[in-house]
Amino acid sequence: HTQFLWGGGMEHQTNSFMTSLAGGVVYHEMAHQWFGDKITCGSWQHIWLNEGFATFGTYLVYEQAYTPEFNITLRQELVANITSKPDGSVFVDDTTSVARIFSSRLSYYKGCMLLRMLRGMMGDEPFFRALRAYQQDPALAYKYALTADLQRHLEQESGLQLNEFFRDWFYGQGFPSYQIKWRSIGDRWVQIDLSQTTSDPSVPFFEMPVPIRFISGSQSRTVVVDHRRNGQMSYADIGFIPDSVVVDPEVWLISANNSVTRMPDDGPGTPEIRAFPNPAGAQLQVWLRHIPDGRTSLVLHDALGRMVWNREWVVDHGGDYTVVPMDRLPAGVYWISVRQGDHQLTVKKILK
């Protein structure tokens, strides 16, 4: 390192100039030796390959140096800066403006969070393996790269198709705001209804895995919903009845103004079976609603009236959720019914 009198720092190969030896500056300029020096962005439009990576490297050091709770706070501040305005892409759309090229909000911070989101989608092992392959690519090392070069290595190591991701998050502007509605089912399942609005019309919908944490006292369980459409409904076995829900608790996403609503119990009603998917595959998910508490039988019959599966247990809280195995049953028509004692409460037709 060489100290000099200007503000900030500059990543000269093997000898970075910096105004002070503050940790964040040192980490950022050292990360540039790989991202910016060994491989340099081939266009100002792709400056995030330098600055987003150096910022990401800084936050990797923070992960090792500080507590998880403190790192969550750091990432919350990062995302708050990114979402302080509703627009802006990581892709630089005006290379005549030095301020736009070196926008801390977009090239540095949003670029950093793009890498964190990719890491979350891919998992640590394939993600860091892809970065090493990118760094060791003889066509790029000590030369120049564009975002497509990085994308190629990420896809090769993960097996994912990332065109949609880069179209939304790199070229697109803005961010999603998530709306989560949820309710308990029985004493261990939850229903999740997930939607989003976007802050800029350039992206109508951000496809992204969304972590949702359910909490009750000392118990917690994080469910990841692969969000593909508005009004997307899913069910999860969390093992307890939650009393609160947090969206993206470890800050893997760029999002803001998220809302969580607990759906009220819709009160007494006619006993009902909700079964999905229908036609069924290897498993049939079954949600029993408005079932009187007590010993209950769930019975599956084939088209000839033969019982092919049944379960008996005590239902409480007005219903429950269970899974019916269908993998060994031939294609055809089936009937699933709920019984208590000699009374059949409800029945539903199932196709396979």
Backbone torsions as a table, in degrees:
resi	resn	phi	psi	omega
1	HIS	NA	144.0	172.8
2	THR	-124.6	127.3	178.8
3	GLN	-80.9	138.0	174.5
4	PHE	-142.2	175.5	-164.1
5	LEU	-96.2	-6.8	176.8
6	TRP	-77.9	164.9	177.6
7	GLY	-75.6	156.0	175.1
8	GLY	75.3	-141.2	-177.4
9	GLY	-157.2	169.1	179.0
10	MET	-145.0	128.1	-169.1
11	GLU	-86.5	59.9	174.9
12	HIS	-61.0	141.1	-178.7
13	GLN	-57.0	126.5	177.0
14	THR	71.9	-9.6	-176.8
15	ASN	-153.8	91.8	-176.9
16	SER	-79.9	137.6	173.9
17	PHE	-91.5	134.1	178.5
18	MET	-151.8	149.7	-175.1
19	THR	-74.8	-23.3	177.2
20	SER	-154.4	170.0	178.8
21	LEU	-100.5	32.2	173.8
22	ALA	-60.5	141.8	-172.3
23	GLY	-52.4	-49.9	-176.3
24	GLY	-59.8	-37.8	179.0
25	VAL	-67.7	-44.4	-179.4
26	VAL	-61.1	-46.9	-177.6
27	TYR	-62.4	-43.7	-177.8
28	HIS	-61.7	-48.6	-176.5
29	GLU	-70.6	-32.2	176.7
30	MET	-68.4	-39.5	177.5
31	ALA	-61.7	-30.6	178.7
32	HIS	-64.5	-21.5	179.6
33	GLN	-59.6	-30.6	176.6
34	TRP	-93.9	-46.1	-173.6
35	PHE	-108.8	93.1	-176.5
36	GLY	131.8	-38.8	179.0
37	ASP	-101.8	-60.7	178.9
38	LYS	-62.9	-43.9	172.4
39	ILE	-124.3	123.6	-177.6
40	THR	-109.1	143.2	178.0
41	CYS	-60.1	137.9	-177.3
42	GLY	-83.5	-3.3	179.0
43	SER	-158.1	147.9	175.1
44	TRP	-60.9	-24.5	178.4
45	GLN	-63.0	-20.5	-176.5
46	HIS	-115.7	32.8	-177.1
47	ILE	-62.2	-19.5	178.9
48	TRP	-61.4	-25.1	176.9
49	LEU	-62.9	-22.4	171.7
50	ASN	-92.6	-61.3	-167.4
51	GLU	-80.3	-37.9	176.4
52	GLY	-63.4	-40.3	179.0
53	PHE	-67.6	-41.6	179.9
54	ALA	-64.7	-37.7	176.7
55	THR	-67.4	-41.5	177.0
56	PHE	-60.5	-41.9	177.7
57	GLY	-60.8	-38.1	177.1
58	THR	-61.0	-44.6	-178.8
59	TYR	-71.6	-25.0	172.6
60	LEU	-65.0	-39.9	176.1
61	VAL	-63.8	-42.5	178.7
62	TYR	-58.7	-37.4	178.5
63	GLU	-57.6	-37.8	-179.1
64	GLN	-80.2	-29.4	-170.6
65	ALA	-90.7	-27.8	-172.0
66	TYR	-122.1	169.0	-177.6
67	THR	-71.0	157.2	176.2
68	PRO	-56.3	-39.3	-178.4
69	GLU	-64.2	-41.3	179.5
70	PHE	-67.6	-37.2	178.3
71	ASN	-66.4	-35.5	175.9
72	ILE	-61.5	-42.4	177.5
73	THR	-61.6	-42.6	178.5
74	LEU	-60.7	-43.3	-178.9
75	ARG	-70.2	-34.5	176.2
76	GLN	-61.8	-40.9	177.6
77	GLU	-65.7	-37.8	178.3
78	LEU	-61.9	-48.9	-178.6
79	VAL	-67.3	-36.1	178.1
80	ALA	-61.3	-37.5	176.8
81	ASN	-66.7	-45.3	-178.9
82	ILE	-60.5	-41.9	-174.5
83	THR	-91.9	10.4	178.7
84	SER	-68.7	-17.2	173.3
85	LYS	-128.7	150.0	-172.3
86	PRO	-80.3	-10.1	-174.1
87	ASP	-124.5	-169.9	176.4
88	GLY	106.1	127.8	178.9
89	SER	-110.6	157.7	172.8
90	VAL	-68.8	-38.7	174.2
91	PHE	-61.4	128.0	-176.8
92	VAL	-82.2	113.5	-175.7
93	ASP	-92.3	-4.0	178.9
94	ASP	-141.3	93.8	-177.5
95	THR	-84.3	3.8	173.6
96	THR	-86.2	-9.2	-177.2
97	SER	-108.6	114.4	177.1
98	VAL	-62.4	-38.5	180.0
99	ALA	-62.5	-38.1	178.9
100	ARG	-70.9	-42.1	179.9
101	ILE	-58.4	-46.4	-175.0
102	PHE	-103.1	37.7	176.0
103	SER	-65.1	118.7	179.3
104	SER	-63.4	-36.8	-177.4
105	ARG	-65.7	-39.6	-171.2
106	LEU	-102.0	-56.2	-176.2
107	SER	-70.8	-36.2	-176.6
108	TYR	-90.6	-62.8	-169.9
109	TYR	-76.9	-47.2	179.6
110	LYS	-68.0	-37.2	174.8
111	GLY	-59.8	-41.1	176.7
112	CYS	-60.1	-45.7	-177.4
113	MET	-71.1	-27.9	173.4
114	LEU	-59.8	-42.4	178.9
115	LEU	-66.2	-38.8	178.0
116	ARG	-65.0	-39.3	178.4
117	MET	-65.6	-41.1	176.7
118	LEU	-62.9	-40.7	176.8
119	ARG	-60.2	-43.1	179.4
120	GLY	-65.3	-39.2	179.3
121	MET	-68.0	-41.8	-172.4
122	MET	-86.5	-31.8	-169.6
123	GLY	92.8	152.9	-172.6
124	ASP	-59.7	-47.2	-172.5
125	GLU	-61.9	-54.4	179.1
126	PRO	-67.3	-31.3	-179.5
127	PHE	-64.7	-52.3	-177.9
128	PHE	-72.0	-27.5	173.3
129	ARG	-64.4	-38.8	178.2
130	ALA	-65.8	-39.0	178.8
131	LEU	-65.1	-39.2	177.6
132	ARG	-65.7	-40.1	178.4
133	ALA	-64.9	-39.9	176.7
134	TYR	-60.6	-44.6	-179.2
135	GLN	-67.9	-30.7	-175.1
136	GLN	-95.7	-0.9	-179.6
137	ASP	-64.0	117.7	-176.7
138	PRO	-64.1	-19.9	177.7
139	ALA	-78.1	-14.2	-175.8
140	LEU	-117.2	-33.9	-174.5
141	ALA	-60.7	129.2	-177.4
142	TYR	61.3	25.7	178.4
143	LYS	-136.9	-141.3	-173.0
144	TYR	-127.3	154.6	-179.5
145	ALA	-142.3	155.0	170.4
146	LEU	-116.7	170.1	-177.1
147	THR	-59.0	-34.4	179.4
148	ALA	-60.7	-30.7	178.4
149	ASP	-68.1	-42.5	176.0
150	LEU	-64.5	-46.0	-179.1
151	GLN	-56.7	-41.3	-179.4
152	ARG	-59.2	-44.3	-180.0
153	HIS	-69.9	-37.4	177.3
154	LEU	-61.8	-42.6	-179.6
155	GLU	-69.0	-39.0	-179.0
156	GLN	-63.8	-38.9	-176.3
157	GLU	-83.1	-26.3	-176.2
158	SER	-100.6	-24.1	-173.3
159	GLY	78.0	5.0	179.9
160	LEU	-88.6	152.3	169.6
161	GLN	-97.4	118.6	-169.4
162	LEU	-110.5	12.0	179.0
163	ASN	-58.6	-44.1	-179.7
164	GLU	-63.0	-42.2	-179.7
165	PHE	-60.3	-51.0	-177.2
166	PHE	-69.9	-31.8	176.6
167	ARG	-63.1	-41.4	-178.5
168	ASP	-78.5	-51.3	-166.6
169	TRP	-93.0	-26.7	-179.5
170	PHE	-94.9	-53.6	179.8
171	TYR	-84.0	-34.0	-178.7
172	GLY	-74.0	166.5	-178.5
173	GLN	-114.9	158.3	172.9
174	GLY	82.2	-158.0	-170.6
175	PHE	-160.8	163.8	177.6
176	PRO	-92.4	153.5	166.2
177	SER	-116.3	122.4	-173.8
178	TYR	-93.5	140.2	173.4
179	GLN	-117.5	115.3	-178.5
180	ILE	-113.0	128.1	170.6
181	LYS	-117.6	137.7	-176.4
182	TRP	-146.2	158.4	172.6
183	ARG	-150.4	152.7	174.7
184	SER	-78.0	145.7	173.7
185	ILE	-125.9	114.7	-176.5
186	GLY	64.5	-148.0	-176.1
187	ASP	-107.1	10.9	-179.9
188	ARG	-151.3	-11.9	-178.2
189	TRP	-104.3	156.3	174.0
190	VAL	-132.6	148.4	171.3
191	GLN	-102.2	134.3	-178.1
192	ILE	-124.0	125.5	174.9
193	ASP	-115.0	114.8	-171.4
194	LEU	-119.2	128.1	175.4
195	SER	-136.0	172.9	177.4
196	GLN	-151.2	154.4	165.3
197	THR	-119.3	154.1	-178.8
198	THR	-112.5	150.7	-174.3
199	SER	-83.2	-15.5	-177.8
200	ASP	-139.0	138.4	-175.6
201	PRO	-68.8	-9.3	-179.9
202	SER	-65.6	-22.2	177.8
203	VAL	-127.0	108.0	-179.9
204	PRO	-73.4	-24.3	-178.1
205	PHE	-159.9	132.9	177.0
206	PHE	-100.1	107.4	173.9
207	GLU	-73.6	126.5	-175.6
208	MET	-167.6	140.5	169.7
209	PRO	-66.5	130.0	-176.2
210	VAL	-115.6	114.5	176.8
211	PRO	-77.0	134.2	179.0
212	ILE	-131.4	122.5	-177.7
213	ARG	-103.2	126.3	176.0
214	PHE	-101.2	135.3	-171.8
215	ILE	-131.9	141.7	169.8
216	SER	-149.9	105.0	-177.5
217	GLY	59.7	-123.3	179.6
218	SER	-85.9	-5.4	-179.4
219	GLN	-91.0	140.8	174.3
220	SER	-152.5	152.5	178.8
221	ARG	-149.4	129.7	178.5
222	THR	-101.3	126.2	177.7
223	VAL	-110.3	132.7	178.2
224	VAL	-105.3	118.6	179.0
225	VAL	-102.2	121.7	177.2
226	ASP	-78.5	96.6	-168.4
227	HIS	-80.4	117.1	-176.2
228	ARG	-122.5	-12.9	-179.1
229	ARG	-162.3	157.7	176.4
230	ASN	-73.8	148.0	-176.2
231	GLY	72.4	18.9	-178.1
232	GLN	-70.0	124.5	-177.8
233	MET	-109.2	135.5	177.8
234	SER	-144.3	167.8	-177.2
235	TYR	-133.0	145.8	-178.4
236	ALA	-144.0	141.3	174.9
237	ASP	-91.5	104.3	-178.5
238	ILE	-102.4	-12.2	173.0
239	GLY	90.1	0.2	180.0
240	PHE	-159.8	172.5	176.9
241	ILE	-95.5	113.9	-176.5
242	PRO	-79.3	158.7	173.7
243	ASP	-119.0	-8.2	176.1
244	SER	-153.0	159.8	-176.3
245	VAL	-138.9	137.8	178.9
246	VAL	-124.5	132.1	176.1
247	VAL	-85.3	130.4	173.8
248	ASP	50.0	62.2	-171.4
249	PRO	-64.9	-27.8	-178.5
250	GLU	-103.0	10.1	174.3
251	VAL	57.9	68.6	172.7
252	TRP	-95.9	-10.6	-170.7
253	LEU	-123.1	155.9	165.7
254	ILE	-90.6	108.6	177.4
255	SER	-157.6	162.8	179.3
256	ALA	-157.0	161.0	176.9
257	ASN	58.1	38.5	177.6
258	ASN	-75.4	152.3	179.5
259	SER	-133.2	147.3	178.4
260	VAL	-128.3	128.1	-179.6
261	THR	-130.1	129.4	173.7
262	ARG	-85.5	120.9	179.9
263	MET	-74.1	129.7	-179.2
264	PRO	-69.7	152.5	171.5
265	ASP	-64.2	129.3	-175.6
266	ASP	-80.9	17.2	171.7
267	GLY	76.5	-175.0	-178.8
268	PRO	-60.0	148.6	178.2
269	GLY	-163.6	-175.7	-179.8
270	THR	-73.5	134.2	176.5
271	PRO	-51.3	136.8	-170.8
272	GLU	-144.1	143.8	171.1
273	ILE	-111.5	122.7	169.9
274	ARG	-108.5	120.7	-175.6
275	ALA	-128.4	135.1	-178.1
276	PHE	-154.1	152.3	-10.3
277	PRO	-71.8	157.0	178.8
278	ASN	-141.1	104.9	13.6
279	PRO	-63.1	146.0	-174.2
280	ALA	-86.1	155.8	172.7
281	GLY	-104.9	-131.3	-179.5
282	ALA	-71.6	-26.2	179.0
283	GLN	-134.1	148.7	174.9
284	LEU	-116.1	118.7	177.2
285	GLN	-84.4	129.2	-174.8
286	VAL	-126.7	125.4	176.1
287	TRP	-115.8	119.3	177.8
288	LEU	-95.6	127.4	-178.5
289	ARG	-122.2	146.3	176.0
290	HIS	57.6	38.0	178.4
291	ILE	-93.3	127.0	177.9
292	PRO	-58.4	141.2	179.1
293	ASP	-62.8	141.1	178.9
294	GLY	143.6	179.0	-179.2
295	ARG	-67.6	127.6	-170.4
296	THR	-133.4	145.0	175.0
297	SER	-115.4	135.6	172.0
298	LEU	-113.6	121.2	-170.2
299	VAL	-126.8	136.4	176.9
300	LEU	-114.3	123.8	177.6
301	HIS	-115.1	150.3	174.1
302	ASP	-86.4	-177.0	-175.0
303	ALA	-65.6	-20.2	178.9
304	LEU	-91.8	3.3	178.3
305	GLY	87.2	6.7	179.3
306	ARG	-83.1	134.0	178.1
307	MET	-73.8	124.5	-178.6
308	VAL	-113.0	-9.9	178.5
309	TRP	-166.7	145.0	173.0
310	ASN	-155.0	157.3	175.1
311	ARG	-142.3	139.1	177.3
312	GLU	-126.4	131.3	179.3
313	TRP	-162.2	176.0	-179.3
314	VAL	-95.8	118.1	177.3
315	VAL	-89.1	135.3	171.5
316	ASP	-136.9	176.3	-177.4
317	HIS	59.9	23.0	173.6
318	GLY	79.0	9.4	179.5
319	GLY	166.1	-177.7	179.4
320	ASP	-164.7	179.0	-177.4
321	TYR	-135.6	136.9	179.3
322	THR	-151.0	172.0	-178.9
323	VAL	-122.8	130.3	178.1
324	VAL	-105.0	120.8	178.7
325	PRO	-72.4	129.7	-178.5
326	MET	-122.3	0.4	-170.4
327	ASP	-64.7	-29.7	-177.5
328	ARG	-95.7	3.0	-178.7
329	LEU	-95.5	140.1	178.4
330	PRO	-70.6	162.0	176.1
331	ALA	-61.7	145.7	179.8
332	GLY	158.4	-163.9	-179.3
333	VAL	-104.4	135.9	178.7
334	TYR	-132.9	160.7	177.6
335	TRP	-128.4	129.7	178.4
336	ILE	-115.7	133.5	-174.5
337	SER	-135.5	155.4	177.4
338	VAL	-112.3	129.0	-179.3
339	ARG	-128.3	144.3	169.3
340	GLN	-131.4	112.8	-174.3
341	GLY	63.7	-127.7	-179.9
342	ASP	-91.6	4.8	-173.5
343	HIS	-105.5	129.4	172.0
344	GLN	-90.5	118.7	-175.1
345	LEU	-83.1	-40.8	-178.8
346	THR	-164.1	160.0	-178.4
347	VAL	-144.3	150.7	-178.9
348	LYS	-142.9	144.1	178.5
349	LYS	-87.0	135.4	-179.0
350	ILE	-124.7	136.5	174.1
351	LEU	-109.5	147.7	175.6
352	LYS	-137.1	NA	NA
